[in-house]
Amino acid sequence: MAEPNSSALRGARLLVVEDEYTIATDLARALEEAGVQVVGPAGSVPQALRLISEAQDIHGAVLDIRLRDERVYPVADVLRQRGIPFVFATGYEGWVIPPAYADVPRCEKPVDTSELARVLAVNSRPERNQ
């Protein structure tokens, strides 16, 4: 994985929702090295929803679309309701994503963390959600 621009995300609290252990831990580690406080990773919709309800001041989220046999859209809906920006990290083509999420940035797997950092830095600065 490429190194993210560490100053772009420093201080942000980001939720990571990813069910593949290796991908989740690699992404969390890369984000932590960029100065991010990672919430999770969560490997299921119920776990992610619980983290959202328990966590304070989530500034953004990285969501894998397919979590085993479920889709992450209920998590996306709660994040939207709370005004928390998120990005999809997925192997899916853009046309597979429902029109309701057409405006959501998408990073293709394998995730280039420098691109992810660029997208999240624009949408997830702590001062945007306070």
LUMDRENLUM-38417 format. One record per residue: residue in three letters; x, y, z of N, C-alpha, C, O in turn. Coordinates in steps of 0.1 Angstrom, whole numbers, plus 5000, padded with zeros to 4 digits. Layout:
REM residues N
+---------+------+------+------+------+------+------+------+------+------+------+------+------+
! residuo !  n_u !  n_v !  n_w ! ca_u ! ca_v ! ca_w !  c_u !  c_v !  c_w !  o_u !  o_v !  o_w !
+---------+------+------+------+------+------+------+------+------+------+------+------+------+
!     ALA !    X !    Y !    Z !    X !    Y !    Z !    X !    Y !    Z !    X !    Y !    Z !
...
+---------+------+------+------+------+------+------+------+------+------+------+------+------+
END
This chain:
REM residues 130
+---------+------+------+------+------+------+------+------+------+------+------+------+------+
! residuo !  n_u !  n_v !  n_w ! ca_u ! ca_v ! ca_w !  c_u !  c_v !  c_w !  o_u !  o_v !  o_w !
+---------+------+------+------+------+------+------+------+------+------+------+------+------+
!     MET ! 5008 ! 4988 ! 5000 ! 5000 ! 5000 ! 5000 ! 5009 ! 5012 ! 5000 ! 5019 ! 5013 ! 5007 !
!     ALA ! 5004 ! 5022 ! 4993 ! 5012 ! 5035 ! 4992 ! 5010 ! 5043 ! 5005 ! 4999 ! 5041 ! 5012 !
!     GLU ! 5019 ! 5051 ! 5009 ! 5018 ! 5059 ! 5021 ! 5008 ! 5071 ! 5018 ! 5010 ! 5078 ! 5009 !
!     PRO ! 4999 ! 5073 ! 5027 ! 4990 ! 5084 ! 5026 ! 4998 ! 5097 ! 5030 ! 5008 ! 5096 ! 5037 !
!     ASN ! 4993 ! 5108 ! 5026 ! 4999 ! 5121 ! 5030 ! 4995 ! 5123 ! 5045 ! 4983 ! 5125 ! 5048 !
!     SER ! 5004 ! 5121 ! 5054 ! 5001 ! 5121 ! 5068 ! 4994 ! 5133 ! 5073 ! 4986 ! 5133 ! 5083 !
!     SER ! 4998 ! 5145 ! 5068 ! 4992 ! 5157 ! 5073 ! 4977 ! 5159 ! 5069 ! 4970 ! 5166 ! 5076 !
!     ALA ! 4973 ! 5153 ! 5058 ! 4960 ! 5154 ! 5053 ! 4949 ! 5149 ! 5062 ! 4938 ! 5154 ! 5063 !
!     LEU ! 4952 ! 5138 ! 5070 ! 4942 ! 5132 ! 5078 ! 4945 ! 5133 ! 5093 ! 4937 ! 5129 ! 5101 !
!     ARG ! 4956 ! 5139 ! 5096 ! 4960 ! 5139 ! 5111 ! 4949 ! 5145 ! 5119 ! 4943 ! 5156 ! 5117 !
!     GLY ! 4946 ! 5137 ! 5130 ! 4936 ! 5142 ! 5140 ! 4921 ! 5137 ! 5137 ! 4913 ! 5139 ! 5145 !
!     ALA ! 4919 ! 5132 ! 5125 ! 4905 ! 5127 ! 5122 ! 4903 ! 5114 ! 5129 ! 4912 ! 5106 ! 5131 !
!     ARG ! 4890 ! 5112 ! 5132 ! 4885 ! 5099 ! 5137 ! 4877 ! 5092 ! 5126 ! 4866 ! 5097 ! 5122 !
!     LEU ! 4882 ! 5081 ! 5120 ! 4875 ! 5075 ! 5109 ! 4871 ! 5061 ! 5112 ! 4878 ! 5053 ! 5118 !
!     LEU ! 4858 ! 5058 ! 5109 ! 4853 ! 5044 ! 5110 ! 4857 ! 5036 ! 5098 ! 4856 ! 5041 ! 5087 !
!     VAL ! 4862 ! 5024 ! 5100 ! 4866 ! 5015 ! 5090 ! 4857 ! 5003 ! 5090 ! 4856 ! 4996 ! 5101 !
!     VAL ! 4850 ! 5000 ! 5079 ! 4841 ! 4989 ! 5078 ! 4845 ! 4980 ! 5067 ! 4844 ! 4983 ! 5055 !
!     GLU ! 4851 ! 4969 ! 5071 ! 4857 ! 4959 ! 5061 ! 4857 ! 4946 ! 5068 ! 4861 ! 4944 ! 5079 !
!     ASP ! 4852 ! 4936 ! 5061 ! 4851 ! 4922 ! 5066 ! 4863 ! 4913 ! 5064 ! 4865 ! 4903 ! 5070 !
!     GLU ! 4872 ! 4917 ! 5055 ! 4884 ! 4909 ! 5052 ! 4895 ! 4914 ! 5062 ! 4900 ! 4925 ! 5061 !
!     TYR ! 4899 ! 4905 ! 5071 ! 4908 ! 4908 ! 5082 ! 4921 ! 4915 ! 5077 ! 4924 ! 4925 ! 5082 !
!     THR ! 4927 ! 4909 ! 5067 ! 4940 ! 4915 ! 5063 ! 4939 ! 4929 ! 5057 ! 4946 ! 4938 ! 5060 !
!     ILE ! 4928 ! 4930 ! 5049 ! 4926 ! 4944 ! 5043 ! 4923 ! 4954 ! 5054 ! 4928 ! 4965 ! 5054 !
!     ALA ! 4914 ! 4949 ! 5064 ! 4910 ! 4958 ! 5075 ! 4922 ! 4963 ! 5083 ! 4923 ! 4974 ! 5086 !
!     THR ! 4930 ! 4953 ! 5087 ! 4942 ! 4956 ! 5095 ! 4952 ! 4965 ! 5088 ! 4958 ! 4974 ! 5094 !
!     ASP ! 4955 ! 4962 ! 5075 ! 4964 ! 4969 ! 5067 ! 4959 ! 4984 ! 5066 ! 4967 ! 4993 ! 5067 !
!     LEU ! 4946 ! 4985 ! 5063 ! 4941 ! 4999 ! 5061 ! 4941 ! 5006 ! 5074 ! 4945 ! 5018 ! 5074 !
!     ALA ! 4937 ! 5000 ! 5085 ! 4937 ! 5006 ! 5098 ! 4951 ! 5011 ! 5102 ! 4954 ! 5022 ! 5107 !
!     ARG ! 4961 ! 5002 ! 5099 ! 4975 ! 5005 ! 5103 ! 4980 ! 5017 ! 5094 ! 4986 ! 5026 ! 5100 !
!     ALA ! 4977 ! 5017 ! 5081 ! 4981 ! 5028 ! 5073 ! 4975 ! 5041 ! 5077 ! 4981 ! 5052 ! 5077 !
!     LEU ! 4962 ! 5041 ! 5081 ! 4955 ! 5053 ! 5085 ! 4961 ! 5058 ! 5099 ! 4963 ! 5070 ! 5101 !
!     GLU ! 4964 ! 5049 ! 5108 ! 4970 ! 5052 ! 5121 ! 4983 ! 5059 ! 5119 ! 4987 ! 5068 ! 5126 !
!     GLU ! 4991 ! 5054 ! 5109 ! 5004 ! 5060 ! 5106 ! 5003 ! 5074 ! 5101 ! 5012 ! 5082 ! 5101 !
!     ALA ! 4991 ! 5077 ! 5095 ! 4988 ! 5090 ! 5090 ! 4982 ! 5099 ! 5101 ! 4979 ! 5111 ! 5098 !
!     GLY ! 4982 ! 5094 ! 5113 ! 4977 ! 5103 ! 5124 ! 4962 ! 5102 ! 5126 ! 4956 ! 5110 ! 5133 !
!     VAL ! 4955 ! 5092 ! 5121 ! 4941 ! 5090 ! 5122 ! 4938 ! 5081 ! 5134 ! 4946 ! 5072 ! 5137 !
!     GLN ! 4928 ! 5084 ! 5141 ! 4923 ! 5075 ! 5152 ! 4912 ! 5067 ! 5145 ! 4902 ! 5072 ! 5141 !
!     VAL ! 4915 ! 5054 ! 5144 ! 4906 ! 5045 ! 5137 ! 4895 ! 5040 ! 5147 ! 4898 ! 5035 ! 5158 !
!     VAL ! 4883 ! 5041 ! 5142 ! 4872 ! 5035 ! 5150 ! 4869 ! 5021 ! 5142 ! 4865 ! 5021 ! 5131 !
!     GLY ! 4870 ! 5010 ! 5150 ! 4869 ! 4997 ! 5143 ! 4882 ! 4991 ! 5142 ! 4891 ! 4993 ! 5150 !
!     PRO ! 4884 ! 4983 ! 5131 ! 4875 ! 4980 ! 5120 ! 4863 ! 4972 ! 5124 ! 4863 ! 4964 ! 5134 !
!     ALA ! 4851 ! 4974 ! 5118 ! 4839 ! 4966 ! 5119 ! 4838 ! 4957 ! 5107 ! 4841 ! 4961 ! 5096 !
!     GLY ! 4834 ! 4945 ! 5110 ! 4833 ! 4935 ! 5099 ! 4819 ! 4931 ! 5095 ! 4817 ! 4923 ! 5087 !
!     SER ! 4809 ! 4938 ! 5101 ! 4795 ! 4935 ! 5098 ! 4787 ! 4948 ! 5100 ! 4791 ! 4958 ! 5106 !
!     VAL ! 4775 ! 4948 ! 5094 ! 4766 ! 4959 ! 5095 ! 4762 ! 4962 ! 5110 ! 4763 ! 4973 ! 5115 !
!     PRO ! 4758 ! 4951 ! 5117 ! 4755 ! 4954 ! 5132 ! 4766 ! 4959 ! 5140 ! 4764 ! 4968 ! 5148 !
!     GLN ! 4778 ! 4954 ! 5137 ! 4790 ! 4959 ! 5145 ! 4793 ! 4973 ! 5141 ! 4796 ! 4981 ! 5150 !
!     ALA ! 4792 ! 4977 ! 5129 ! 4794 ! 4991 ! 5124 ! 4784 ! 5000 ! 5130 ! 4787 ! 5011 ! 5135 !
!     LEU ! 4771 ! 4996 ! 5130 ! 4760 ! 5004 ! 5136 ! 4763 ! 5006 ! 5151 ! 4760 ! 5017 ! 5157 !
!     ARG ! 4767 ! 4996 ! 5158 ! 4770 ! 4997 ! 5172 ! 4782 ! 5007 ! 5175 ! 4781 ! 5015 ! 5184 !
!     LEU ! 4792 ! 5006 ! 5166 ! 4803 ! 5015 ! 5168 ! 4799 ! 5030 ! 5166 ! 4803 ! 5039 ! 5173 !
!     ILE ! 4790 ! 5032 ! 5156 ! 4786 ! 5045 ! 5153 ! 4778 ! 5051 ! 5165 ! 4779 ! 5062 ! 5169 !
!     SER ! 4769 ! 5042 ! 5171 ! 4761 ! 5047 ! 5182 ! 4770 ! 5049 ! 5195 ! 4766 ! 5057 ! 5203 !
!     GLU ! 4781 ! 5042 ! 5196 ! 4789 ! 5043 ! 5208 ! 4800 ! 5053 ! 5207 ! 4805 ! 5059 ! 5217 !
!     ALA ! 4805 ! 5055 ! 5194 ! 4817 ! 5064 ! 5192 ! 4813 ! 5079 ! 5193 ! 4802 ! 5082 ! 5190 !
!     GLN ! 4822 ! 5086 ! 5197 ! 4821 ! 5101 ! 5197 ! 4828 ! 5107 ! 5186 ! 4840 ! 5103 ! 5183 !
!     ASP ! 4822 ! 5117 ! 5180 ! 4830 ! 5125 ! 5170 ! 4836 ! 5117 ! 5158 ! 4848 ! 5119 ! 5156 !
!     ILE ! 4828 ! 5109 ! 5151 ! 4834 ! 5103 ! 5139 ! 4834 ! 5113 ! 5128 ! 4823 ! 5120 ! 5126 !
!     HIS ! 4845 ! 5115 ! 5122 ! 4847 ! 5126 ! 5112 ! 4845 ! 5120 ! 5098 ! 4843 ! 5128 ! 5088 !
!     GLY ! 4845 ! 5107 ! 5096 ! 4844 ! 5101 ! 5083 ! 4844 ! 5086 ! 5084 ! 4847 ! 5081 ! 5094 !
!     ALA ! 4842 ! 5080 ! 5072 ! 4842 ! 5065 ! 5072 ! 4847 ! 5059 ! 5059 ! 4845 ! 5066 ! 5049 !
!     VAL ! 4852 ! 5047 ! 5060 ! 4856 ! 5040 ! 5048 ! 4848 ! 5027 ! 5049 ! 4849 ! 5019 ! 5058 !
!     LEU ! 4840 ! 5025 ! 5038 ! 4830 ! 5014 ! 5038 ! 4833 ! 5004 ! 5027 ! 4832 ! 5009 ! 5015 !
!     ASP ! 4835 ! 4992 ! 5030 ! 4834 ! 4981 ! 5020 ! 4820 ! 4979 ! 5017 ! 4812 ! 4978 ! 5026 !
!     ILE ! 4816 ! 4977 ! 5004 ! 4801 ! 4975 ! 5001 ! 4796 ! 4962 ! 5005 ! 4786 ! 4961 ! 5011 !
!     ARG ! 4804 ! 4951 ! 5002 ! 4799 ! 4938 ! 5005 ! 4806 ! 4932 ! 5017 ! 4818 ! 4931 ! 5018 !
!     LEU ! 4798 ! 4930 ! 5028 ! 4803 ! 4924 ! 5040 ! 4797 ! 4910 ! 5042 ! 4786 ! 4909 ! 5046 !
!     ARG ! 4805 ! 4900 ! 5038 ! 4800 ! 4886 ! 5037 ! 4787 ! 4886 ! 5029 ! 4788 ! 4888 ! 5017 !
!     ASP ! 4776 ! 4883 ! 5035 ! 4763 ! 4881 ! 5028 ! 4754 ! 4894 ! 5029 ! 4742 ! 4893 ! 5026 !
!     GLU ! 4759 ! 4905 ! 5033 ! 4751 ! 4917 ! 5034 ! 4758 ! 4929 ! 5028 ! 4770 ! 4929 ! 5025 !
!     ARG ! 4750 ! 4939 ! 5025 ! 4755 ! 4951 ! 5019 ! 4756 ! 4962 ! 5030 ! 4749 ! 4961 ! 5040 !
!     VAL ! 4765 ! 4971 ! 5029 ! 4768 ! 4981 ! 5039 ! 4758 ! 4993 ! 5039 ! 4760 ! 5003 ! 5047 !
!     TYR ! 4749 ! 4993 ! 5030 ! 4740 ! 5005 ! 5028 ! 4733 ! 5010 ! 5041 ! 4731 ! 5022 ! 5042 !
!     PRO ! 4728 ! 5001 ! 5050 ! 4722 ! 5006 ! 5062 ! 4732 ! 5015 ! 5070 ! 4728 ! 5024 ! 5077 !
!     VAL ! 4745 ! 5011 ! 5070 ! 4755 ! 5020 ! 5077 ! 4757 ! 5033 ! 5069 ! 4757 ! 5043 ! 5076 !
!     ALA ! 4757 ! 5032 ! 5056 ! 4758 ! 5045 ! 5048 ! 4746 ! 5054 ! 5051 ! 4748 ! 5066 ! 5052 !
!     ASP ! 4734 ! 5048 ! 5053 ! 4722 ! 5056 ! 5055 ! 4723 ! 5063 ! 5069 ! 4720 ! 5075 ! 5070 !
!     VAL ! 4728 ! 5056 ! 5079 ! 4730 ! 5063 ! 5092 ! 4740 ! 5073 ! 5092 ! 4739 ! 5084 ! 5098 !
!     LEU ! 4751 ! 5071 ! 5085 ! 4762 ! 5081 ! 5084 ! 4756 ! 5094 ! 5077 ! 4759 ! 5105 ! 5081 !
!     ARG ! 4749 ! 5092 ! 5066 ! 4743 ! 5103 ! 5059 ! 4733 ! 5111 ! 5068 ! 4734 ! 5123 ! 5068 !
!     GLN ! 4725 ! 5104 ! 5076 ! 4716 ! 5110 ! 5085 ! 4723 ! 5119 ! 5095 ! 4718 ! 5129 ! 5100 !
!     ARG ! 4735 ! 5115 ! 5099 ! 4743 ! 5122 ! 5109 ! 4752 ! 5132 ! 5103 ! 4759 ! 5139 ! 5110 !
!     GLY ! 4752 ! 5133 ! 5090 ! 4761 ! 5143 ! 5083 ! 4776 ! 5139 ! 5083 ! 4784 ! 5147 ! 5082 !
!     ILE ! 4779 ! 5126 ! 5084 ! 4792 ! 5121 ! 5084 ! 4796 ! 5116 ! 5070 ! 4790 ! 5107 ! 5065 !
!     PRO ! 4806 ! 5122 ! 5064 ! 4810 ! 5118 ! 5051 ! 4817 ! 5104 ! 5051 ! 4823 ! 5100 ! 5060 !
!     PHE ! 4815 ! 5098 ! 5039 ! 4821 ! 5084 ! 5038 ! 4825 ! 5082 ! 5024 ! 4821 ! 5089 ! 5015 !
!     VAL ! 4834 ! 5072 ! 5022 ! 4838 ! 5067 ! 5009 ! 4836 ! 5052 ! 5008 ! 4838 ! 5045 ! 5018 !
!     PHE ! 4833 ! 5047 ! 4997 ! 4832 ! 5033 ! 4995 ! 4846 ! 5028 ! 4990 ! 4852 ! 5034 ! 4981 !
!     ALA ! 4851 ! 5018 ! 4997 ! 4863 ! 5011 ! 4992 ! 4858 ! 4997 ! 4987 ! 4855 ! 4989 ! 4996 !
!     THR ! 4859 ! 4995 ! 4974 ! 4852 ! 4983 ! 4969 ! 4859 ! 4978 ! 4956 ! 4866 ! 4986 ! 4950 !
!     GLY ! 4856 ! 4966 ! 4953 ! 4860 ! 4960 ! 4940 ! 4849 ! 4961 ! 4930 ! 4851 ! 4958 ! 4918 !
!     TYR ! 4837 ! 4966 ! 4934 ! 4826 ! 4968 ! 4925 ! 4828 ! 4979 ! 4915 ! 4834 ! 4989 ! 4918 !
!     GLU ! 4823 ! 4977 ! 4903 ! 4823 ! 4988 ! 4893 ! 4813 ! 4998 ! 4898 ! 4804 ! 4995 ! 4906 !
!     GLY ! 4814 ! 5011 ! 4894 ! 4805 ! 5021 ! 4898 ! 4791 ! 5019 ! 4894 ! 4782 ! 5023 ! 4902 !
!     TRP ! 4788 ! 5013 ! 4883 ! 4774 ! 5011 ! 4879 ! 4767 ! 5001 ! 4888 ! 4754 ! 5001 ! 4887 !
!     VAL ! 4773 ! 4993 ! 4896 ! 4767 ! 4984 ! 4905 ! 4761 ! 4991 ! 4917 ! 4752 ! 4986 ! 4924 !
!     ILE ! 4767 ! 5002 ! 4921 ! 4762 ! 5010 ! 4932 ! 4749 ! 5017 ! 4930 ! 4747 ! 5023 ! 4919 !
!     PRO ! 4739 ! 5015 ! 4939 ! 4726 ! 5021 ! 4937 ! 4727 ! 5036 ! 4934 ! 4735 ! 5043 ! 4940 !
!     PRO ! 4717 ! 5041 ! 4926 ! 4717 ! 5056 ! 4923 ! 4717 ! 5065 ! 4936 ! 4722 ! 5076 ! 4935 !
!     ALA ! 4711 ! 5060 ! 4947 ! 4711 ! 5068 ! 4959 ! 4724 ! 5071 ! 4964 ! 4726 ! 5081 ! 4972 !
!     TYR ! 4735 ! 5064 ! 4960 ! 4748 ! 5066 ! 4965 ! 4758 ! 5071 ! 4953 ! 4770 ! 5069 ! 4955 !
!     ALA ! 4752 ! 5076 ! 4943 ! 4760 ! 5080 ! 4931 ! 4770 ! 5091 ! 4934 ! 4780 ! 5092 ! 4928 !
!     ASP ! 4767 ! 5099 ! 4945 ! 4775 ! 5110 ! 4948 ! 4786 ! 5106 ! 4958 ! 4795 ! 5114 ! 4961 !
!     VAL ! 4787 ! 5094 ! 4962 ! 4797 ! 5089 ! 4972 ! 4810 ! 5086 ! 4965 ! 4810 ! 5078 ! 4955 !
!     PRO ! 4821 ! 5091 ! 4970 ! 4834 ! 5088 ! 4963 ! 4836 ! 5073 ! 4965 ! 4832 ! 5067 ! 4975 !
!     ARG ! 4843 ! 5067 ! 4955 ! 4846 ! 5053 ! 4955 ! 4861 ! 5051 ! 4952 ! 4866 ! 5057 ! 4942 !
!     CYS ! 4867 ! 5043 ! 4960 ! 4881 ! 5039 ! 4958 ! 4881 ! 5024 ! 4955 ! 4875 ! 5017 ! 4963 !
!     GLU ! 4887 ! 5020 ! 4944 ! 4887 ! 5006 ! 4941 ! 4898 ! 4999 ! 4949 ! 4908 ! 5004 ! 4952 !
!     LYS ! 4894 ! 4986 ! 4952 ! 4903 ! 4977 ! 4958 ! 4912 ! 4971 ! 4947 ! 4908 ! 4969 ! 4936 !
!     PRO ! 4925 ! 4969 ! 4950 ! 4931 ! 4972 ! 4963 ! 4932 ! 4987 ! 4965 ! 4935 ! 4994 ! 4956 !
!     VAL ! 4929 ! 4991 ! 4977 ! 4928 ! 5006 ! 4980 ! 4942 ! 5012 ! 4980 ! 4952 ! 5007 ! 4986 !
!     ASP ! 4943 ! 5022 ! 4973 ! 4956 ! 5031 ! 4973 ! 4953 ! 5041 ! 4984 ! 4946 ! 5050 ! 4983 !
!     THR ! 4960 ! 5039 ! 4995 ! 4958 ! 5047 ! 5007 ! 4961 ! 5062 ! 5004 ! 4956 ! 5071 ! 5011 !
!     SER ! 4970 ! 5065 ! 4995 ! 4973 ! 5079 ! 4992 ! 4960 ! 5085 ! 4986 ! 4957 ! 5097 ! 4988 !
!     GLU ! 4954 ! 5078 ! 4977 ! 4941 ! 5083 ! 4971 ! 4930 ! 5084 ! 4981 ! 4923 ! 5094 ! 4981 !
!     LEU ! 4929 ! 5074 ! 4989 ! 4919 ! 5074 ! 5000 ! 4922 ! 5086 ! 5009 ! 4912 ! 5092 ! 5013 !
!     ALA ! 4934 ! 5088 ! 5013 ! 4937 ! 5100 ! 5021 ! 4933 ! 5113 ! 5014 ! 4928 ! 5122 ! 5021 !
!     ARG ! 4936 ! 5114 ! 5001 ! 4932 ! 5126 ! 4994 ! 4917 ! 5128 ! 4995 ! 4912 ! 5139 ! 4997 !
!     VAL ! 4909 ! 5118 ! 4992 ! 4894 ! 5119 ! 4992 ! 4889 ! 5122 ! 5006 ! 4881 ! 5131 ! 5007 !
!     LEU ! 4894 ! 5115 ! 5016 ! 4889 ! 5117 ! 5029 ! 4894 ! 5130 ! 5035 ! 4886 ! 5136 ! 5043 !
!     ALA ! 4905 ! 5135 ! 5031 ! 4910 ! 5148 ! 5037 ! 4901 ! 5159 ! 5032 ! 4899 ! 5168 ! 5040 !
!     VAL ! 4895 ! 5158 ! 5020 ! 4886 ! 5168 ! 5015 ! 4873 ! 5168 ! 5023 ! 4867 ! 5178 ! 5026 !
!     ASN ! 4868 ! 5155 ! 5026 ! 4855 ! 5154 ! 5031 ! 4854 ! 5151 ! 5046 ! 4843 ! 5151 ! 5052 !
!     SER ! 4866 ! 5149 ! 5053 ! 4865 ! 5144 ! 5067 ! 4873 ! 5152 ! 5077 ! 4877 ! 5147 ! 5087 !
!     ARG ! 4876 ! 5164 ! 5074 ! 4884 ! 5172 ! 5083 ! 4876 ! 5174 ! 5096 ! 4864 ! 5177 ! 5095 !
!     PRO ! 4882 ! 5172 ! 5108 ! 4875 ! 5173 ! 5120 ! 4867 ! 5186 ! 5122 ! 4856 ! 5185 ! 5127 !
!     GLU ! 4872 ! 5197 ! 5117 ! 4864 ! 5209 ! 5119 ! 4851 ! 5210 ! 5111 ! 4842 ! 5218 ! 5114 !
!     ARG ! 4850 ! 5201 ! 5101 ! 4838 ! 5201 ! 5092 ! 4826 ! 5195 ! 5100 ! 4815 ! 5199 ! 5097 !
!     ASN ! 4829 ! 5186 ! 5110 ! 4818 ! 5179 ! 5116 ! 4816 ! 5182 ! 5131 ! 4810 ! 5175 ! 5138 !
!     GLN ! 4821 ! 5194 ! 5135 ! 4820 ! 5197 ! 5149 ! 4809 ! 5207 ! 5151 ! 4806 ! 5212 ! 5162 !
+---------+------+------+------+------+------+------+------+------+------+------+------+------+
END
